[in-house]
Amino acid sequence: MDKNTFSPTPPMGWNSYDYYNTEINEAQVRANADYMAAHLKEFGWEYVVIDIEWYATLAGSENRLYQYIPFGELMMDEYSRLIPDPVRFPSSAGGKGFKPLADYIHSLGLKFGIHIMRGIPRIAAHRHTALLGTSMTADMLADPSNICSWNPDMYGLRAHLPEAQLYYNSIMQLYAEWGVDYIKCDDICREDAVTAHTEINLLHNAIVACGRPIVLSLSPGPAKISEAAYYAENANMWRITDDFWDSWPLLKDMFRRCELWQGKAEPGCWPDCDMLPVGIIGGCFGDRVERKSALTGDELKTMMSLWGIFGSPLMIGGELTKMDTSSLSLLTNRELLAIHKCGKYAMQMERTDDHAIWMSKDPETDTGYIAMFNLADEERAVHFWVSSAADRGMKPYNGGPIREIWTDTTADIITGGLACIVPAHGVKVLKY
């Protein structure tokens, strides 16, 4: 099975983490899926992804002390495979797993995803539980020196043993039976552990073996640019940054990261700028006080425009049922989403401390795109000499109107180029 058929364009969806942290429950997943089906599906948004600790029985109960409870109780089946906590996901009771919830999401015309951690549950190793298809037990496969520095749930595997592939095959077989369409695997992308490189390949092999087209997303970043070809061989998307939140310094730094990774996208393989902190976020972190994204309106357009023209996967982080109309309009700009599908052709033309210029094109419609970003702290004019576009494989400008997609206005054309007045931390995205 060719992995590149799984995600020919960058995946688009919603992930529970930015609002719910470790605490999402079934009713909340269904409510967000319902909103996506009603308001976002027609624009191409399709994945509903449950993030970390859906298997933890007391997740979030000690939130002021721990994000992840040290050595907490995790739900498992008889083969050391994590299963949903039935208190939070009641339809999973009786060994049904996530199949009833996945079936519901599929009934809406959407796709279902889950977060996993690299490795095998520590609790399985401590209890010497069984593994499917082998007489080896979890303690014999786990490597207690191979741990995640920030989450206590898992041990890494003795990845050189054939049973490591059998274990990953067994969990992917289970996910396929549930109807999972998307896996976000954590503690693996930046390869902190010595076995992470091998485990990426084990996961890929397991997806191929299960026979279901499951998109594989690798986290957290930053991914290693030296391993770009390896990620593309084994995964569909990989994080080029650590966790991205609603901060201008983090957003401005993303231009450096996108410059590094430009040209590495291809159908089925997408460098990932992380989630979009749009709308209401943070409801289950620390003091449990939700907040509106701290990014200004112009900064949010900059974020959407960079992720869009670069061709990053788009995963909404805000609580969908609390989405305001201005945030919704950011997510449903059809022309930006058309640019997003052309990420294979994206190219940075210029970048200074004050501005950045990106271009892309759609060969099927013979359309060109230019994004002019103002990275400075005050409004300023941004210029771009379009005559340089053809020299770098972009669509040349041969006259005619150039329209700005966020404001639906016409851009100023000067001899040999363009000039736009761009607000501080803002963007003009031009179509010609």
C-alpha positions as CSV (number, residue, x, y, z in Angstrom):
1,M,0.0,0.0,0.0
2,D,1.4,3.3,-1.1
3,K,1.5,5.8,1.8
4,N,1.4,8.7,-0.6
5,T,-2.2,7.9,-1.4
6,F,-3.2,8.6,2.2
7,S,-2.9,12.4,2.1
8,P,-2.4,13.8,-1.4
9,T,-3.0,17.2,0.0
10,P,-2.0,18.4,3.5
11,P,-4.5,17.0,6.1
12,M,-7.0,19.4,7.7
13,G,-8.9,18.9,10.9
14,W,-9.3,19.5,14.6
15,N,-7.2,18.3,17.6
16,S,-8.4,18.3,21.2
17,Y,-5.1,19.3,22.9
18,D,-5.1,23.2,22.8
19,Y,-8.3,23.4,24.7
20,Y,-8.8,20.0,26.5
21,N,-5.2,19.1,27.4
22,T,-5.5,15.5,28.7
23,E,-9.2,15.6,29.6
24,I,-11.3,15.3,26.5
25,N,-14.4,13.0,26.8
26,E,-16.7,11.4,24.4
27,A,-19.5,13.9,24.6
28,Q,-17.0,16.7,23.8
29,V,-15.5,14.9,20.9
30,R,-19.0,14.3,19.4
31,A,-19.9,18.0,19.9
32,N,-16.8,19.1,18.1
33,A,-17.4,16.6,15.3
34,D,-21.0,17.8,14.9
35,Y,-19.7,21.4,14.6
36,M,-17.1,20.4,12.0
37,A,-19.7,18.5,10.0
38,A,-22.1,21.5,10.1
39,H,-19.7,24.4,9.5
40,L,-16.3,23.2,8.2
41,K,-16.6,19.9,6.3
42,E,-17.7,21.7,3.0
43,F,-14.4,23.6,3.1
44,G,-12.2,20.4,3.4
45,W,-11.8,20.0,7.1
46,E,-12.3,16.3,7.9
47,Y,-10.1,14.9,10.8
48,V,-11.3,14.8,14.4
49,V,-8.3,13.9,16.5
50,I,-8.3,12.9,20.2
51,D,-5.0,13.9,21.7
52,I,-3.0,12.5,24.6
53,E,-4.1,10.3,27.6
54,W,-7.5,9.0,26.3
55,Y,-6.5,5.8,28.1
56,A,-5.6,7.4,31.5
57,T,-8.3,6.9,34.2
58,L,-7.6,10.0,36.3
59,A,-6.2,12.3,33.6
60,G,-6.4,16.0,34.7
61,S,-7.3,15.3,38.3
62,E,-3.9,16.6,39.6
63,N,-3.6,19.3,36.9
64,R,-2.1,21.9,39.2
65,L,0.8,19.5,40.1
66,Y,1.2,17.3,37.0
67,Q,0.2,17.4,33.4
68,Y,0.7,13.7,33.4
69,I,0.2,11.8,36.6
70,P,3.4,9.8,37.5
71,F,2.7,6.1,37.1
72,G,-1.1,6.6,37.0
73,E,-3.5,3.9,36.1
74,L,-3.9,3.2,32.4
75,M,-6.5,1.1,30.7
76,M,-5.2,-1.9,28.7
77,D,-6.4,-5.0,27.0
78,E,-5.0,-8.5,27.6
79,Y,-2.2,-7.9,25.0
80,S,-0.7,-4.8,26.6
81,R,-2.5,-2.4,24.2
82,L,-3.9,0.8,25.5
83,I,-7.7,1.2,25.3
84,P,-10.0,4.1,26.0
85,D,-11.0,5.0,29.6
86,P,-14.7,3.9,29.7
87,V,-15.6,6.6,32.2
88,R,-14.7,9.3,29.8
89,F,-15.6,7.2,26.7
90,P,-18.6,5.1,27.7
91,S,-19.3,3.7,24.2
92,S,-15.9,1.9,24.5
93,A,-17.1,-0.3,27.4
94,G,-17.2,-4.1,26.9
95,G,-14.1,-4.2,24.7
96,K,-15.6,-2.1,21.9
97,G,-12.7,0.4,22.0
98,F,-13.1,3.5,19.9
99,K,-15.1,1.7,17.2
100,P,-18.5,3.2,18.2
101,L,-17.1,6.7,18.3
102,A,-15.2,6.2,15.0
103,D,-18.4,4.9,13.5
104,Y,-20.3,8.0,14.6
105,I,-17.6,10.4,13.2
106,H,-17.6,8.4,9.9
107,S,-21.4,8.7,9.8
108,L,-20.9,12.5,9.6
109,G,-18.6,12.1,6.6
110,L,-15.5,12.9,8.7
111,K,-12.4,10.9,9.7
112,F,-11.2,9.8,13.1
113,G,-7.7,10.1,14.7
114,I,-6.0,9.4,18.0
115,H,-2.7,10.3,19.7
116,I,-0.3,7.7,20.8
117,M,3.1,7.6,22.6
118,R,6.1,5.8,21.2
119,G,6.7,2.5,23.0
120,I,4.9,0.2,25.4
121,P,3.0,1.0,28.6
122,R,5.2,0.9,31.7
123,I,2.3,-0.6,33.6
124,A,2.4,-3.5,31.1
125,A,6.0,-4.1,31.8
126,H,5.6,-3.9,35.6
127,R,2.7,-6.5,35.4
128,H,4.4,-8.8,32.9
129,T,1.4,-8.8,30.6
130,A,1.1,-10.7,27.4
131,L,1.8,-9.7,23.8
132,L,-0.2,-10.8,20.8
133,G,1.4,-13.5,18.7
134,T,4.4,-14.3,20.9
135,S,5.3,-15.9,24.2
136,M,7.3,-12.9,25.2
137,T,5.8,-10.6,27.8
138,A,5.8,-6.8,28.0
139,D,8.7,-6.7,30.5
140,M,10.9,-8.6,28.1
141,L,10.2,-6.2,25.3
142,A,10.4,-3.0,27.2
143,D,13.7,-1.1,27.8
144,P,13.4,0.6,31.2
145,S,16.4,2.9,30.3
146,N,14.5,4.2,27.2
147,I,12.0,6.7,28.5
148,C,10.3,9.9,27.5
149,S,11.6,12.9,29.5
150,W,8.2,14.6,29.8
151,N,5.6,11.8,30.0
152,P,5.7,8.8,32.4
153,D,3.3,6.5,30.5
154,M,5.7,4.4,28.3
155,Y,9.0,2.6,28.1
156,G,10.7,2.5,24.7
157,L,11.0,-0.9,23.0
158,R,14.0,-3.1,22.5
159,A,13.6,-2.2,18.9
160,H,16.1,-4.6,17.5
161,L,14.0,-7.6,18.5
162,P,11.4,-8.9,16.0
163,E,8.8,-8.8,18.7
164,A,9.0,-5.0,18.5
165,Q,7.5,-5.1,15.0
166,L,4.9,-7.6,16.2
167,Y,3.9,-5.3,19.0
168,Y,3.4,-2.3,16.7
169,N,1.6,-4.5,14.3
170,S,-0.8,-5.6,17.0
171,I,-1.7,-2.1,18.1
172,M,-2.1,-0.9,14.5
173,Q,-4.3,-4.0,13.8
174,L,-6.5,-2.9,16.8
175,Y,-6.7,0.7,15.5
176,A,-7.7,-0.5,12.1
177,E,-10.5,-2.6,13.6
178,W,-11.7,0.5,15.4
179,G,-11.7,2.5,12.2
180,V,-8.9,4.9,13.0
181,D,-7.8,7.1,10.0
182,Y,-5.0,9.1,11.6
183,I,-2.3,8.5,14.2
184,K,-0.3,11.2,15.9
185,C,2.7,9.5,17.4
186,D,4.5,11.5,20.1
187,D,8.1,11.4,21.6
188,I,9.4,10.3,18.3
189,C,9.9,13.0,15.7
190,R,13.0,14.8,17.0
191,E,14.5,11.3,17.9
192,D,15.5,12.0,21.5
193,A,15.6,8.3,22.2
194,V,18.2,6.1,20.4
195,T,15.5,3.8,19.1
196,A,13.1,6.5,17.8
197,H,14.6,6.4,14.3
198,T,13.9,2.6,14.1
199,E,10.5,3.0,15.7
200,I,9.4,5.4,13.0
201,N,10.0,2.6,10.5
202,L,8.3,0.0,12.7
203,L,5.2,2.2,12.8
204,H,5.2,2.6,9.0
205,N,5.6,-1.1,8.5
206,A,2.7,-1.7,10.9
207,I,0.4,0.6,9.0
208,V,1.2,-1.1,5.8
209,A,0.6,-4.5,7.4
210,C,-2.8,-3.5,8.8
211,G,-4.2,-2.8,5.4
212,R,-6.0,0.5,6.4
213,P,-4.9,3.9,5.0
214,I,-3.9,5.5,8.3
215,V,-2.2,8.9,8.1
216,L,1.0,8.9,10.3
217,S,1.9,12.2,12.0
218,L,5.2,12.5,14.0
219,S,5.6,14.7,17.0
220,P,7.0,16.7,18.7
221,G,9.6,18.8,16.8
222,P,11.7,20.2,15.7
223,A,12.3,17.4,13.2
224,K,15.8,17.0,11.9
225,I,16.3,18.5,8.4
226,S,19.0,15.9,7.8
227,E,16.3,13.2,8.1
228,A,13.8,14.8,5.7
229,A,14.0,11.9,3.2
230,Y,13.6,9.3,6.0
231,Y,10.5,11.1,7.3
232,A,9.0,11.2,3.8
233,E,9.7,7.4,3.3
234,N,7.9,6.5,6.6
235,A,5.4,9.2,7.6
236,N,2.8,11.5,6.1
237,M,3.6,14.6,8.3
238,W,6.2,15.6,10.8
239,R,6.5,18.5,13.2
240,I,9.1,21.1,12.3
241,T,8.6,22.9,15.6
242,D,8.1,22.2,19.2
243,D,4.7,23.1,20.6
244,F,3.3,26.2,18.9
245,W,1.2,28.5,20.9
246,D,-0.4,32.0,20.5
247,S,2.7,34.1,20.7
248,W,4.2,36.5,18.1
249,P,7.8,35.6,18.8
250,L,6.9,31.9,18.1
251,L,5.0,32.9,15.0
252,K,7.8,35.1,13.7
253,D,10.3,32.3,14.3
254,M,8.2,30.0,12.1
255,F,9.4,31.9,9.1
256,R,12.9,30.6,9.8
257,R,11.6,27.1,10.2
258,C,9.6,27.2,7.0
259,E,12.6,28.6,5.1
260,L,14.6,25.6,6.3
261,W,11.9,23.1,5.2
262,Q,10.8,24.6,1.9
263,G,10.9,22.2,-1.0
264,K,10.5,19.1,1.2
265,A,6.7,18.8,0.7
266,E,5.2,16.4,-1.8
267,P,1.9,14.6,-2.1
268,G,1.6,12.3,1.0
269,C,4.5,13.9,2.8
270,W,4.1,17.3,4.6
271,P,6.3,19.2,7.0
272,D,4.0,20.3,9.9
273,C,4.0,23.7,11.5
274,D,1.8,22.4,14.4
275,M,-1.7,23.3,15.5
276,L,-3.6,26.6,14.9
277,P,-4.4,28.3,18.2
278,V,-7.5,29.9,16.8
279,G,-10.6,30.9,18.9
280,I,-11.0,29.8,22.5
281,I,-8.1,27.7,23.9
282,G,-6.5,26.6,27.2
283,G,-9.7,25.5,29.0
284,C,-8.1,22.5,30.8
285,F,-4.6,23.8,31.6
286,G,-3.3,25.0,34.9
287,D,-6.0,27.2,36.4
288,R,-8.5,25.9,33.9
289,V,-9.4,29.4,32.7
290,E,-10.1,29.4,29.0
291,R,-8.9,32.3,26.9
292,K,-9.2,33.8,23.5
293,S,-6.1,33.3,21.4
294,A,-3.5,36.0,22.2
295,L,-2.7,36.5,18.5
296,T,-4.1,39.7,17.1
297,G,-6.4,39.6,14.0
298,D,-3.5,40.5,11.7
299,E,-1.2,37.9,13.4
300,L,-3.9,35.2,12.9
301,K,-4.1,36.1,9.2
302,T,-0.3,35.9,9.1
303,M,-0.4,32.4,10.7
304,M,-3.1,31.1,8.4
305,S,-1.3,32.6,5.3
306,L,2.1,31.1,6.2
307,W,0.7,27.7,7.1
308,G,-1.5,27.9,3.9
309,I,1.1,28.9,1.3
310,F,3.8,26.7,2.9
311,G,1.4,23.7,2.7
312,S,1.5,22.7,6.3
313,P,-1.2,20.4,7.6
314,L,-4.0,22.5,9.3
315,M,-5.2,21.3,12.7
316,I,-7.5,23.6,14.6
317,G,-6.6,23.9,18.3
318,G,-9.6,25.9,19.6
319,E,-12.8,24.5,21.0
320,L,-15.0,24.4,17.9
321,T,-18.4,24.8,19.7
322,K,-17.1,28.2,21.0
323,M,-15.8,29.5,17.7
324,D,-16.7,33.1,16.9
325,T,-17.5,34.4,13.4
326,S,-14.2,36.1,12.9
327,S,-12.3,32.9,13.7
328,L,-14.6,30.9,11.5
329,S,-14.0,33.3,8.6
330,L,-10.2,32.7,8.9
331,L,-10.8,28.9,8.6
332,T,-13.2,29.1,5.7
333,N,-11.5,31.4,3.2
334,R,-11.8,29.4,0.1
335,E,-9.0,31.1,-1.8
336,L,-6.5,30.5,1.0
337,L,-7.6,26.9,1.2
338,A,-7.0,26.6,-2.6
339,I,-3.5,28.0,-2.1
340,H,-3.0,25.4,0.7
341,K,-3.4,22.5,-1.8
342,C,-0.5,23.8,-3.8
343,G,2.1,23.5,-1.0
344,K,4.3,21.4,-3.2
345,Y,5.1,24.5,-5.2
346,A,5.7,26.9,-2.3
347,M,8.9,29.0,-2.3
348,Q,10.3,31.7,-0.1
349,M,11.5,34.6,-2.3
350,E,12.9,36.9,0.3
351,R,13.2,37.2,4.1
352,T,14.7,39.9,6.3
353,D,14.0,40.8,9.9
354,D,11.3,43.1,8.7
355,H,9.5,41.2,5.9
356,A,9.1,37.9,4.1
357,I,7.8,37.1,0.6
358,W,6.5,33.7,-0.4
359,M,5.1,32.5,-3.7
360,S,3.2,29.5,-5.0
361,K,1.3,28.5,-8.1
362,D,-1.5,26.2,-9.2
363,P,-0.4,24.7,-12.5
364,E,-3.9,23.3,-13.2
365,T,-5.5,26.7,-13.2
366,D,-2.4,28.7,-14.2
367,T,-2.8,30.8,-11.1
368,G,0.0,32.6,-9.2
369,Y,0.1,33.6,-5.5
370,I,2.3,36.0,-3.6
371,A,2.2,36.4,0.2
372,M,3.8,39.6,1.4
373,F,4.4,39.5,5.2
374,N,5.3,42.4,7.4
375,L,7.4,41.1,10.3
376,A,8.0,44.6,11.7
377,D,6.3,46.1,14.7
378,E,4.8,49.0,12.7
379,E,2.9,49.4,9.5
380,R,5.1,49.6,6.5
381,A,5.3,49.3,2.7
382,V,6.4,45.9,1.4
383,H,7.7,45.7,-2.2
384,F,8.3,42.8,-4.4
385,W,9.8,42.8,-8.0
386,V,7.6,40.2,-9.7
387,S,10.0,40.0,-12.6
388,S,12.2,37.7,-10.5
389,A,9.4,35.1,-10.2
390,A,9.9,33.4,-13.5
391,D,13.6,32.9,-12.9
392,R,12.8,30.7,-9.9
393,G,10.0,28.7,-11.5
394,M,7.1,30.7,-10.4
395,K,4.3,32.1,-12.6
396,P,5.4,35.4,-14.2
397,Y,3.1,38.4,-14.0
398,N,2.0,39.4,-17.5
399,G,-0.4,42.2,-16.6
400,G,-4.0,42.3,-15.4
401,P,-5.6,42.8,-12.0
402,I,-4.0,41.4,-8.8
403,R,-6.4,40.8,-6.0
404,E,-5.8,40.5,-2.3
405,I,-7.7,37.5,-0.9
406,W,-8.3,38.6,2.7
407,T,-9.9,42.0,1.8
408,D,-11.0,41.3,-1.7
409,T,-9.3,44.5,-2.9
410,T,-6.9,45.2,-5.8
411,A,-3.2,45.5,-5.2
412,D,-1.1,48.4,-6.3
413,I,1.0,47.6,-9.4
414,I,4.3,49.5,-9.9
415,T,6.8,49.2,-12.7
416,G,8.1,45.7,-12.6
417,G,6.5,44.8,-9.3
418,L,4.1,45.2,-6.5
419,A,3.8,47.5,-3.5
420,C,1.5,46.9,-0.5
421,I,1.0,48.8,2.7
422,V,0.9,45.9,5.2
423,P,-0.1,46.3,8.9
424,A,2.3,45.4,11.7
425,H,2.7,41.6,12.0
426,G,0.3,41.4,9.0
427,V,0.1,40.0,5.5
428,K,-1.3,40.6,2.0
429,V,-2.0,37.5,0.0
430,L,-2.2,38.3,-3.7
431,K,-3.7,36.2,-6.5
432,Y,-3.0,36.8,-10.2
